[in-house]
């Protein structure tokens, strides 16, 4: 059976608890985002951020550029990476 940090593997429908150390400024940013986005908890905010980041990485690996169009019409590239090709092909094709 696979182990995660000394704990037996957990079924996919079970949650895994992690600890996260943040600097005071990072915690304050997280708290501000929680209020701004009306997230129900910091954990929900982090899960949403992970889903968004995963999507951005997948698109970037496919060669896409993520941009914002400002109200003035100006376009700004907001996410650019130079990730190596992942060993997990699912990340590219998902």
Secondary structure, 3 states (H helix, E strand, C coil): CCEECCEECCCCCCCCCCCCCCCHHHHHHHHHHHHHHCCCCHHHHHHHHHHHHHHHHHHHHCCCCEEEECCCCCEEEEECCCCCCCCCHHHHHC
